Amino acid sequence: MFHKVYNKKQTCAYSVYKQFRNSLNRIIKISKNPYYEKLINLKNNSKKLWQSLGHLIKFKSKTNKVPQSVVSGQGDDVYGPLNIANEFNNYFSEIGSRMAE
């Protein structure tokens, strides 16, 4: 309907479109309140309550991303999970003594 109105640019058609759009938005807004109340009004089941809230918020779970490479303290690129882990271990085990200097 919007495209018909927009392409023709008729005042009467735009007025009808605007009334229809406003009434539809009003109905949607009125319908959301009972839906959300029913969804959140889970007094005895906290698990379902948190699932509902997570669905409403669209909470994304965190994913653990491992870097493919890191730069060592000497400026060399380090590849592979074991080598990267060792490089992080060296860095964090030596940082205390470097900060104390």
N, C-alpha and C positions, 0 to 999 in steps of 0.2 A: 504494500500500500504506500509506503514512504517513497519508493522509487517512482511510482506513478505520479504522486503529488510533486515530487522534486523535479521530474522531467517536464511536466506540464506547467508548473509554477502558477497554478490557478488558486486564487484566494479562497474560493468556496471549498475546493477540495482540501486545501491545507487546513482550513477551519475544522472540517469533519475529521481529518486525520489527527489533529491536535486533541480534539475531544475524545476520540477513541483511545489515543495514547495515554491521556491523563486518567481516564477511567480504568484502563488496564493496569497502570502503575498503582492506582489506589487499591484495586482489588488484590494485587500482589502484595502490597504492603500490609493490608488487613489480614491476609492469609498467613503471612510469615509469623506473626505474633503467637497464635495458638500452636503452630508447628514447633517453634523454638521453646515455648513453655512446656510442651509435652516431651520434647527431647531432653530438656534439662531437668525436668521434675522426676528424677530417678532417685528417690530418697534412700532406698534400701540397697541399691546396687551401684557402688562407687566405680566399679570397673566399667560398666556401661556408660556412666556419666562422663568419665574421662575419655572414653572412645568417642562419644558424641561430641564433646568439646574439641577433641583432636580433629574430628571430621569437619566441624564448622570452621576451625582455624586453618585447616589444611596444613597441619604440622607435618613437616618432612623429617624423616628420620636421618640422623647423621650417618654418613658413609665414611669409612676409614679409607683414605687414599694414601697410598705409599708412593713417595717420590721415585721416579725412575733413575735419577742421578742427583748427586750433591757435589758441591765444590769443597774440597778438603782445606785445611788450614794452610797448606802449602800451595794452594791454587790448582791442584789437580782435580779432574773430574773422577768421581767414584761411582761405579755402577754395581748393581746387584744388591739384593736385600741384606745379605750378610755383611758385605763391605760397608754399606750405608749405615747399618746398625752399629758396626764397630767405629765408624767415623763419628757418629753421634755420641757414642759412649766415651770416646777419647775427648771429644770437645767438652762434654759436661763434667767429666772427671777432672779435667785440668782447669776449668774456668774459675774455680774457687781460689786456687793458688795464684792465678794470673790477676784476679781482682784484688787480692791481698797485697800485691806488690805496689 
